[in-house]
Amino acid sequence: MNITLYHDKYLSVEDMLIRAYQYKYIDNDRRYKLEVELKELYKNMIYHHNHELSTSISISDYNTIRYTVSYIIYKGLLSYHDFKDYSLSDIYNRGKRLSSLDISRAFRMYKKMVMEPLRFDNDAYKHVLNVELKRYFKNIRSYDYIYYYADVREDLDYPLVDGLALYHDMYDKRGSELLLYYVKRLYTEYLICHRYNNEINILIKDYEYHTGISIKDTSINLLEIIYPNIIASIIHKRDTLIIYDERLRNISISQYDVDEYFKHNYSKNEYTYLMEYQDILSKNELLIHHEEYEEYILSNNECDEDMFKRHVDNLMKLDGDDKIRYLHESNLGIYDIADILAHHILNDNEILDYFKSLDEISLKVFIKTLYKNGVIDGLYDFDEILNKYVYDKFEETSI
């Protein structure tokens, strides 16, 4: 049976039944029975909407209920396929289960992105995770949860690689399908970028330095920024995305080699995603890192006393990895971080873990800034920890 003739996410249930009857998938008696079921379903939804106190409802709220029921019936028909063999209640309950499954899958991916965040200081990215999606997953647990199965009211305003979702229907999806589609793609991009999480800050600073564009308040896709450097790392046969050699701009690599690298080093979903959007991803320029720019990576700026105290208070409430993550995300300057380490807000193991979390370039800048004539400034008493990790790491490297 070709249910696509009447099975459309934008049709009302009434229109689905009319079309099913017109194409002789159901007879008039069956249509009548389904319409009676539909009225009963609407009645129950209205009663629930009014907290079981009344069956009166505004036209606007009634249309919201019709919109919700139509979407859930549409979802149920993806599994049960027709109106002939199943009651409307069966189809509706099946649609609820499938919508709930979409949302559960999206939430698991969302939780991972929040628990292990990217070091990407971008307002649009943080807003979609910490405000918009957070609000959606809160609402889906509210009394009126059922309406969120059919309607994503939140702004999904962080752009994926193929553009900004200014209008949800640009993806030809709605409800739980739209949510899952957006979050799944966002998560795929997250997984690719997270492989290089320790280098993202450097690449962002490089981008800002060379373009004069502030990433923080710009709607820009992170994967687009770092993709050319991923390709350069393949050419360069290095794990790092930090590229110093200008000559790499003119070095080409065969599409076959790129495909083979991604196929063998990335998951199937990541590989498929990169291949699908490769033309878009390849448009950005390679980011070249220059030695004289290193001091831009870790700021020498110092915050005022009140702000410093607030950072200290925030850190005192955290443990272990959360302290280190806070130091990375708070944009503190080198001297502020050194003061925090010297005040024993982190224990020795946490200080060591912080140094280990720095990429090689940031670590060198940290050493250059604090060491005078080969000796650390006397105000700081963590030199033994630095020596334990840093001196051995770079004893044969000019810093």
Disulfide bonds with the S-S distance in Angstrom:
none
